[in-house]
Amino acid sequence: MELAWISLSAALAISIPALATSWAQSRIGPAVAASLAEKPELSTTAILLLAIPETVVILGFVVAILIMFRAAA
């Protein structure tokens, strides 16, 4: 039973940030497209705005790996 809880917590550590990131990028994408249509020189800022939420998923993945390694020890 303990393995099930550990697996569930690792899955939630990835899935919740992934859902939050997808929601954030669904809001950022149209705004970036509209701003690039008016000012193409903002492309670097647009790339950064799309990349920052992805770091949340990467951190969630790291936490899930740490949970799994901690459970194995």
N, C-alpha and C positions, 0 to 999 in steps of 0.2 A: 504493500500500500504506500509505503514511503517513496518508492521509486515513481509511482504515479504522480504524487504531489510535486516531486522534484521536476519531473518532465513537464507537468502543467505550468509550473512557475517559470521554467526556461522558455516554454512556448509563449507564455504571456509577456515575458521580457522582450520578445521580438515582435509579437503581433500587435500589441498596443501602440508602441512607437511607430510601427509601420502604418497603422491606420491613421494615426495623427499626422504623419508625414504626408500621406496621400491626400488627406483633407487639406493640409496647408498648401501643398503644391497645386491642388485644384483651384485654390484661390489666387495663388501667385502667378500661375501660368497665363491666364487672360490679362492680368494687370501688366505683366512683363511684355506681352505681345502688343498691347495698346501703347505702352510707353516706348517700345522700340519703333513702332510705326511713326511716332512723332519725333523721337530723338534717337537716331541709330547709334550715336556715340555712347549710349548707356549700356552697350552690350556686356562690358565687364561686370557692371553692377547687376545686370540681369542674370548672368551666369552664377554670380555669388549668391543671389537671392534664391536661386533654384538649388544650389548645392548645400546651403546651410541646413535645411531640414533633413537632408540625407544623413548628416552626421548623427542625428538622433537615432536612426535605425542602426547605424554602425555601432554606436554605444550600447544599444539594446542587444545587439549580437554579442558584443564583448561580455556583457553581464550574463547572458544566457550561457556562454562558454564557461565563465567563472562558476556559475551555479552547477553546471554539469561536472566540472573538474572537482569542485568542492564535494560533491556527492560521491564521487568515485574514491575519494581519499578516506 
